């Protein structure tokens, strides 16, 4: 076999990086569970027509078929890999509605696939950590205020720079555009969504061309998008623009509650930013984006929003609100910037040294005694000279080597970083807590 | 959207089942880490030619391509979903050999996909938990004795029936067949591998037809396959058959070490069973299969073996030994038999009740105080009558409801199972340890 080469867009981490990723995932999952979210995993594939029906058509879907599929086997011919967790979760809720308790709080940490052009922090296979709350018929707006607290706590538990969650509410934009007299608020939203990419002048042109806005209306749209406040003072700023609409009022009240709830939980976590639109057309209320401070150039690492019409069966609808942490994106960027490291490349805390291959059974018993008390332990691969066995530990960052006592002498354990060696009993010795597991910094 | 239907072979669990699955995965992972295995994840896709080169050609590979792939885009056109972790891991070792420390101990817990006909406990998308140890040039045989200890400990930590690991060594079969005078030991192995499916008489026929055996040689092959002992006494039983070959001696010594190591660690865990062959042609030493006692009819739930020639680059080879727990298979069978249950369907331990929607900020602060001390907490979805809020907890199996004190009175917490209610402080109260997390039985 010749040396294989990576496939662009399908990242693979080295073991030490994967240990960091697991540490991050464990922390995220722990936070989700502290807020009472229950886990769900959905299959990797969905019917292709469902994948193409939702979200942006520009998403590059991967089609999946059996190599030996029979001709005309329609079931097999029409599957694709999911490109996010939202579409599969919506389907899961409908399929299992009779067995779920509503409001239903779930988290879902899984890979997704998109055939987009790979670039820094943007992959074709990537890991996402999602939470959603879905209720039957109506969903209380306080859930829109809760999600930023959850991801705020999740990020705060990670060894990463602080985040800023930018929030907006679709009702504000839509109500404002309607109040202005525009008749196609969706088109106006799509135009304003391009502000970062094409700049204000071209957005004004686009509003005139695609949303039927007059020049004055277009400028009023821009004025709304320019409002950004760390507290509820955005309400006054919007009022000062002089536009009135019931939907606008509703959105302002909801967004004020989101910002105030977040401020009382973690000051500085959320900022109301009325240019945040989110591309997806199914959002109907609060929308979220998240910047990693100091890494704003990388774009949002955690996004989502409220959707009222994504899931319905006959007359029953299941409105929801969700947010998704882009784990691969976050880690890829931080690995690239050398921002994350781990104290060792294996879970092992102790290597039991071997004087002689015949002593392996006795060394196994020592290792078992340590493992029974939760201490990750390996037995030395060979009965080489002790110097070589110590180097085995050293190269992996394993902190301790255990020397079984010969001829009735006590065992000894050596901290190979300090060289300190002391007698020890396998049924009683414990490492300092900081050494038990690898630490991530 | 009409009600979606499941896709055959792509199982999805309800939240309570997924919680059980996560509990099982956490236990398995913890055991792997106690033995010093480091985590690796590989991408879901491999070049199709690599997938088709290894293992059985009968495996039904899923091909993956971008819906909008450009014509003639060779890279995209030739990918498939992996059908196990062994082939991707072999590729990963070659690709990263310069960055890994050998011997390299890794675990890998991931989904795999096979387009086989779905049946009970056999899925098209399934989760596997693998460990492998790979070294450069040579691999010490003691690792073949270590793997059963690891999976034995992993299974013992789960609330499932006890397991029995059946072990054999390819060298025994091959050496014995050569010692008998057979010239195509691989063909003989393939014939004996069908013993369970077609019975002894047809295996004799097959040995004569496909492996060039005489009737006496075929019967001698069967005699070997019938040997099964819980200790190293199989060595004498094989010797009594009167066949001699150096490779046979080597295999007997290695298998005796595996069985004796296991017996000294966990009596009854391993049994030498010389009919175990494993279909895959890349095994060269010890092979493993595992029966769940009382569920033998379901076949092996954990299999693997030693492979010397799977990974090589030029003159360098990377011999390894690995074993794989079929997690979806195991859980599917146990869920089907109603053998596993969990004490609640959400992680939540406490619901904070609401007298009034205006008290939500105060309830949020109580919930935060509990979460800070690791107690999974939700705030009630509505300020409905207390009876309704208690039913919200009851229906999910949440054990505690917290009542914030009004007008300076102390808070109270109610165990809704016993009805017992006591005053409590959010900064100090702790539930009994058994109630903190859901328990699996």
Interface residues (C-beta under 8 A of the other chain):
Chain A: X1 X2 X3 X4 X5 X6 X7 X8 X10 X11 X12 X13 X14 X15 X16 X18 X19 X21 X22 X33 X34 X35 X36 X37 X38 X39 X40 X41 X42 X43 X44 X45 X47 X48 X50 X60 X61 X62 X63 X64 X65 X66 X67 X68 X69 X75 X76 X79 X80 X81 X91 X92 X94 X95 X96 X99 X100 X101 X103 X105 X106 X111 X113 X115 X125 X135 X140 X142 X149 X153 X261 X264 X265 X311 X312 X313 X345 X346 X347 X348 X357 X360 X361 X364 X368 X371 X374 X375 X376 X377 X378 X381 X382 X395 X396
Chain B: X1 X2 X3 X4 X5 X6 X7 X8 X10 X11 X12 X13 X14 X15 X16 X18 X19 X21 X22 X33 X34 X35 X36 X37 X38 X39 X40 X41 X42 X43 X44 X45 X47 X48 X50 X60 X61 X62 X63 X64 X65 X66 X67 X68 X69 X75 X76 X79 X80 X81 X91 X92 X94 X95 X96 X99 X100 X101 X103 X105 X106 X111 X113 X115 X125 X135 X140 X142 X149 X153 X261 X264 X265 X311 X312 X313 X345 X346 X347 X348 X360 X361 X364 X368 X371 X374 X375 X376 X377 X378 X381 X382 X395 X396
